[in-house]
Every structure is written in structure tokens, then in C-alpha cells.
Amino acid sequence: MNLFEELDTLEPAAKLVPPRLEPPTAHKITMLILLKQYVINKKACLDTGISMATKRRRMFYMLIFKLIQEADKTYSELHSLLTTGKYRLDPLLLEAFEKAMSEFCAGSIEVLFDFAEIQNIDEILNENYGISQFSMVGVYVRRVGVVLERLSFAEMMDMYKNICSYYERGVRAAATGTRKAVAGGILHREETPPPVQADTDKSGLKEKDNSLTGYLAERSTLSRWGPKQAKFFINKQSELLESNERNALAPMELQKKVQEIIRDLPLATTPYFLGYMNQLRVRDYYNALNALHRALDRSPVRLMGQEKGYQYFCVNLAVLHATFGHRDEALAALKESTMLAQEHSDKSSLNLANTWYCLLRDELPLSAIQKSVQEANEVDGSLLQNYTLALHFAVKLGTVAGYQPLKLFDLLQRSDNLTNRNNFADHSSDALALRSAVWCAYGRHELAALYSQVLLSVRDRAEYCSAGLGSALSSYALWLQLQGESRLAKVLLQQAKERFPRLPSAEGWMISQCHVIIQSGIYQCRWHDALKACDQLYLLDPSDALMQRASIYVAKREFFNARRLLDKLATKDQLPFLLRMRVQVLLGYCSMTDGRFSSETSMLLLRVAENMAECQMDYELALVDMLLAQQLLLLGLPQKAYQSIKRCMHDIHINGGLYERAKSDFVFVRCLLAITPNNVEQRKAQLLKSLDILERAAQSFKKLSAHAKVLDVYVFLAQRFNEFGERNLRNKYAGEFRRYFTEHPIPREYLSSP
């Protein structure tokens, strides 16, 4: 396409000119020859009374469908497909096809004119031989015949020369390659130059570029992408990139196919969009933006009637700009998309553009989404998918804002109704992962782990990579780490790494891996590893990274640094509700560990408890109650402390990690001894009854490698038995303390923390 033609396509006021009929490519004529030989072979079988095998017929039809739907192939590629693999032809049919191709090129142009006669086309479209004129193959053959009938003699002559050149190059490629020479192949046109062989000793990018250029040049002259073939290929690869990236073509191979389609169909816009998706896959944002701009260069007035979805390019351009914080450019693209959608009465595109427009301006009302879901049309599948994604997004926003779980699960129930009614398998897996995340946010970690196991145990998801599967792998790995199963957690994280190697899909397991390292570092007092993981986490979630760094400083007893980070977090405006509550809890814990017992700390924890109870975050409320029990115990109020710890132990033992369960047991035993009457025998009897609980807590701390907490349990037991005069038990636990301290030396300033 020259410059004047491209400028004409970019002119909105240009008149619509009906497209001119292009002559069929050499690949399509070769398909007619193959079908003709199949009909002759099947007719011969019926005349002799021998029926063709059912498997043979089925595989031949699958081969024809594959050749019709995919791009045109060179003759060497076609011959390789016919002689190897599962589509291998019968030897007699293959020999007849090769002989027919040889005679076609050795003869005259009269053989090509035979396909331009309708009666010869009708011989191929014979239902007695298995090819109906109303089938996809029949329409394909009929269309090629009609186009041949309208061509002039000069055009037929040029096409015949192209077919002969197409065949001869394929024969040479087959003869010089690893495959055997084509039977019956002839090389009668000496003016055709042989292909240039590359020097195998020289290597480099220049050689590869030259070979790619020659390959594209050969395809442009001998075989081309048809509009329907390109549409089928683009739709298939786009769906794979959206849902199952592992089964899509490799990025380099897919980009080569995109360049072929653009070369053969320069006025099409969808190839550019497929190139945009492919560039996003490898995070080549510059070329992705360039591909969108090239697609938008085409005139919407001329293309909107032919290629639906032109206005969606503007939406994707807006999302890409919004990703990098270009708010003004994103709003301008959304405005253009809105005008195009209104001009062509596309309600779905208009709703999508308005939703993104409100989202970028922080004006996304939940009632608008519910209204859109109620007005959804069951026929429009893409619109229903958009509404399902909008519901999922609303649930995420509600979870971050601290909405009551009943409202969130009501939205998820509506999403499940849409996905189950329309069989959206991808969105159903995402809904399971989202349920797991919501339950985890509201403290029901056991249910969250159960939903993750359900998603991971589905058989048809074993080789399927979706965002829901990645979230399930990440969250379940973190849950196993909190339960002391570090090896299983590493196995799941490794699986997530292999399945999701690139961002943004890799963000989930990267965050989980950072949390695993941070928790292990806090338990084992390996501060350098924990702080290094915080630096990595800061690139993914800055607020969470600051929170984890403050936790490390509290464990190190660097309370000044911890308060400085927590105060910085508390002043942020757009902080998630759960993170804001955890910041306040950590501030109270910091004050208690530092020995500052004030009414302000108690009031702070009580306000946090009220907020948690209002939002029905039972597990977080239980953690606050355990912290209150520790503070009340230090303040000399053992009865209040006992009531507080007794109220929270049920939720902690059901939904908490191994560390929280062991810590609650330790605090519970301390409260029991505190409320026991001040009688040595009674206190000793109570301690002996609680010895199994403390032994279980020590074993749990050992499983987590929380060495400081194990030593705290042994110190507590040795001191209490020393007070009660039990020297044997005192010496036993003092010896356990010395042995464990020798194996795992911990600085003494990290011992005896609350």
C-alpha cells in the first residue's frame, strides 16, 4: 500500500469504495486440487465396493478445516503436514495429489480454467462423496470458483505463474531439506532462482533479520492471509492471551504472525490490537503504545461498520495511560471512546467507558453497578463478563473499605448467578479466589484455606493458568507457612513461580514470598533477611512494607523507629481499613512492650475493638482481646485479663496461625495462675494441670523456629517451679533452657517480651 492509499484510508470524509476482488492465492488453488483428488479417490473406492475408513475420512476433514482456517502455507510446509504427523495422508491419495500438482505445472493454463467452470466445481461439491455445498468447505470451494470465473485472462495467467513458482520453490525446499524429495516433482522453469543458503558458520542478529525479511517477502508473493483466516487466528490467540497464556504462541512467533497479517491486510486494525496484547505480555510498553496508536490511525468512519470494537481501543489506551499515572491523557482517551460509542449506539462500550471515567475520578457508586447488572442482557456475553468483573471489583473495594461481609457476599452471590448461568469458567475460578481473599480479610482463615484448596483441587485447572489460580497458590502458601509447614509453602511458591513468571500475574506470589521471609526472620531474629524482604515488598505494596518494617522494629525493641513509621502510616488518607486498624493495634502493642501503661493505650485498643466488632472482623477482634489481656495482666487486673483471654481463644484456635495459638495458650496459663488463690499448693497444682498446654506451646514455637518464645516458656516454667519449691522440675526446665540456648543462641534483650 503506497502513501496515497494510506492517506486516503485516514481521511474520514473519503467515500466508501467497494473492495476489489483479489485473485485466489496459490495455496487456495492447491486446496482445490487436493479436494478434487480426494473426491476421485473416494469415487474409485465406492466403484470397487470398498468403503473408505471412518477414521481416515474424519482426519481428512480435520485437515481441510485446519488448512482453511489457518494462514496460507508454503508448499514445503503443506507437503510436510501431509506426510508427517496425525494428518498424514493415505499413500495412494498422497501420490495422486503429488502427480496432479506436477501435471498442473507441467501442463498449460487450461488446467486452471477448468476450476473456473461451474460444472467442474459441482463435481467436487457432491454430497455422495461427503462434501456438501452448504458446508464450510463447500462455501469455500464455491467462493474460489466464483472469483476465478470473474478474472480476466491476464489475471489468470499471472496467477498460473505464481502457482507454478509456489510449487517449484516448495519442491526445492523439500529436496534440499531433511525430508525426501517430492515424488513426481519437476523443476522445469530454469528462470526461477534457487534459494540462497545461509552460512552456518556465521551467527548473529543480522542473519536472522535477513532470513525473516526473505521469509516475509516470499509469503507476500506466494501465499497470503485472508480476512477470515486472520480473523479466526486473531480471535483464537486473543482468547488464549486473556485466559490461558501458556497455550498461546510464543511472543516472538506470535509477533512474526502479526507482522505477516499486517503486511497482507494493511487496512485491518485488529492485528495491531493483538500485537498490543502480545507486547503487554513481555512488558514492552513502548511498542504496546505504538501498536494502539497505529490501530487508532485507521479511520473510525470507514472501519466501524466493518470491524466492531474500534472504540474499545480508546478504552485500552486510557487504561494503559492510567497505569502509568497519566490521568489527563487517560481521561481524553475515555472522552473519545464515549463519543464514538454514542455515535454508533454501542451501549456496552458506553457503560465501560463511563465506569472507567468514574473510577479515574474516584466517583464509582456501587448502586450504578447493581443497576447495570439488573439491566444485563443474557444474549450479550461480553457485556455480562464486564458486569461480572465490575461486581468483583466492587467486592474488592468493599473489603478494603471495611464493609460488612453480608453485603459483599450478596454481590458475590449475584456474580455466581451470572457465571453459572452463562458458563463463565474463568470468572467462576476468580470468584472462588475472591471468596478466599474476603474470608481471609475478615479473619476466617480456615474457610479461606478451604476455598483455596477447592480451587487447586479441580482437575481441569491442573494445566490452566488464571489469576484465580495464582491467588489461590499464593494465599495457601502463606497459610501453610503460618501453620509451620514451611516446606509445603516453598513447594507451592515454586509452582506459582513456574506458572506465573511475569508481572502482573506474578505479583501475588512475590508478595507472599516476601511475607514468608519476613515472618521467618521475625521468629528466628534474622533481622537482615527480614529487612531485605521489606525492601522488595516496598516495590509492590509500600504501605504493607512500612507496616512489616514497623513490626520488625517492635520485635527488635527499636520502639522509636517503629513509632515513626506507624505515625507516618496513620497520617495517610487512602489507607485500607484493615491496615489502619492493624497500625493502631501495633501502636498499642509498642506502648505495652515499652512499658508505657497509660489510659490512652487502653482507650485506643478499645476503639479498635469497637470498629472490629462493627465490621464483623472476629479474628482481628480476638487478637485485640489477647493484647488487652496481656496489658490487664501487667496492670494487676488478673480477673479482667482472664475474661478477655477466655473470650478470644476460640476464634484464635480456629482461624489463627500456629504462633498465635501458642501465644494465646501461654497467656491463658499465665492468667490462670494469676487468678488462682495465693496458696502455694493450689498454684502448684494449677501449674501441673497446665503443663501439657505449655509443652504444646513450646513445641509449636519450635516448629516455627521462634527460638526466643521457646526460651520464654522454659524460663517461665523454671521460675514458677522454683517459687513452689519443686527443684527437680526447676532443674529439668532450666536444663532445657540451657541446652536450647546453646543450640540457638539468642541475645538476651529479645527474651521476656510480651
Steps between C-alpha positions, in 0.01 A plus 500: 500500500651832391489828687200639310288192576585519870418870512172424328409246768577753772261756346163478681315673216623256236234313308449134568629307200401134473805278530634351180502122462848367556607186315528186713845416629699198389419331829126515428540348152713225656214434740261455206740251340522307827120490536462390140741212549317400818169488313657293220655262753175459694303446180745226398456335840120504465518360146709207619268438795761590763392770744752749632582462870311731735816614679664580168205714387481679835871584504482629141213733586689622810798567274285700257350705784849574632625610158193718437501675834872560538730716292622396155796267510794460267499179298785353706304562822187352346686193375657450843152516658364245252785252550567519875301527819143405572370653173715273283320404178447154364791402268272463195333837557836667566648357181197611299522852645872531424446374147214747446715792621784392270268475200340834588833681474628292208186559295339817381264759644198298385517300822442819699205598281334169586447629856330812363217292353206444728436145382848398610443663838172309531691175449704576812191608697332164486315394813537135399872539559474682830539870399177697529461831320349651817790400727796720584717317248227528238467876546879530481519308171202685351648838588835418337321380188286814475805725534689302233205537264518882523874535436641613167742293293799713603416456867458126452839484329672686783335274753610190310860619503478564873363150559786345300755709689331407828524130415858506374635683804328249722650210308848648529455562874383142550784357290777699673364449852495199727184363339502285189445652159139533388397208281431615147646845565642681198724800466422620151526879542868590503436870543393449858807563718586250770469616858813649655641279775627678809849433623468288809834612632389865532263583781332818608186708495572632149469154350172437683356831385593427139342154516183644656483769230541240227239280660247784513581598142439144381169480686382833361543382140396135521264467797293751691277530802135523409265724702307208649817303574652802673180559699493139621868509596472835681190396696660172604829651614326791676285259700806293594692809611207603719429164661780247442825667404703178510312354203544811285785537254837614625546880494754499216298258289175686562661832409620349173145387420369847582749658262391257227134594548580873497701456180219307329209705645639852555159661562397264782515627858458182704855373423637810670289427807630142512851644477410732789397204716815311403722797590326534837580137568874570484461847662612685187283803576655725237412267212162424662415870499628528142276209393194671649585825325539318169158342550347838582652651183236314298187700428208409731248617240620238253580224745225512760256327268749227411697440822300521819676615810695795363395708800647239736845594373451839663400334827815285496707807421345675801573203728861489381543872572331462839743220590786746481312784670427702183157607621433778249593285199283216636199728545546637147503148354188409698325810373575399142377146568177640647436713190562206267271274706222760494544552127457130425245418777729256680356483851750250636798709392335810642444335839858374507643842413279673759606249767867563436435874486336493844775274633776738392311788662429301819125505429400132482163451674404144586137561407599566139663159476198325653270681258715396204491137613120505523476641145743243356391323184560126498584502129799734531767276653775762501271745680422241767870436548558872549227510764648196673840668514334817628341301784837347588655846501224630727563213744870585509424866570250404771751269668765770505250754634379268778141438388295240680561154351128438443488770232817373334383141485169618358693653209700179461175304493378714209832446325465122546152512350635671188800268463304178559217603271736586214775244572786747556763257630771764528289733713380216722861419594565870562190511722632208707832678545318820593289317760820363649647851516184645662488227764870558569445875542217440747702252705350168389833355389377143520226569247744698286737202490207272418401708196862504383514121527176469302642714222831312495337156505286545189644269237438712194703781660816288525650643180306823505649830605255765610515787745280304743740206500796728568318664790406160644860375479633815667248521783513128578882506505492784755242309708723189503794712612296636791412141592866405515504306170786693344596226254151473355484879477824503299360234265187706429702819450726316255193382309372856489838623370497246217141571400510880535851620419407856398316795644220578569407134554815447707413774749303265728772243560767772527308667784443163671869414470595830664257434787639149547856633528393782734313268736786251509744783565294631793462154654871416466632853572659519155444871456716549191296253291172644624600861422625398155162337429331825614701690241374262231144523629514881486515481118172306497304642797660800674249522787524133587880519482507785752267304726722191488812709562334649808424147623867411461603807699256408779645147511851653516380737777582805291182675605596848381545383140183295523290795621647724231386261223162437662429871538592546133252230403226637725513838324429349157154575364432209265602215728302173500277456801660176617852641469396814691365289786816290508710815520309609809531153655874502441525844659329363810726194503804726462396704802434188706833337409683823580346498848281809449169415666261788441128549465554625145633160393202323657252741338675453165465123521136528609418725202667252267298218659176691440587559134591135453175386659300739281662363181471139627874434485490238773858377473652847516272571797634185667859620452408833660343314794820297547702821500260651756538190716879543499469865596244434774723227636793741518276760667406253776144426388515120460124438507435743213797356314364146543160601362661669204727207407222247551275698263753499216656152516224331301544721192879489522516121518264462203634765264840599637845391402723277705679795662178670612359174639815429701515858624135491611566176692796660675298809597208280612718301741648821640149635561394173666790518743426866566137439603584194711486574877832598654562146630819322395342154477204618297720702265738204460208267426365746244842522331530122487157480337607761243837337430369323187377831359838663551683199352272524195574870469876433517474236228303740281765768545769245416321405180501865396864542613385780733799444727442799728146385583616144575753638746230724655284193573792314662594806709139538618477133603836500676419818695154380606624160617782673687239710681301186588806309625494234228875469445487200268261665258688828535828330411333319210375815330812695588699226328264516200558874489881462509501227232270689265685828559828327415357369173320825411673795668269802517602843636349544845333831412258308275383273783207553739299709250120504538 
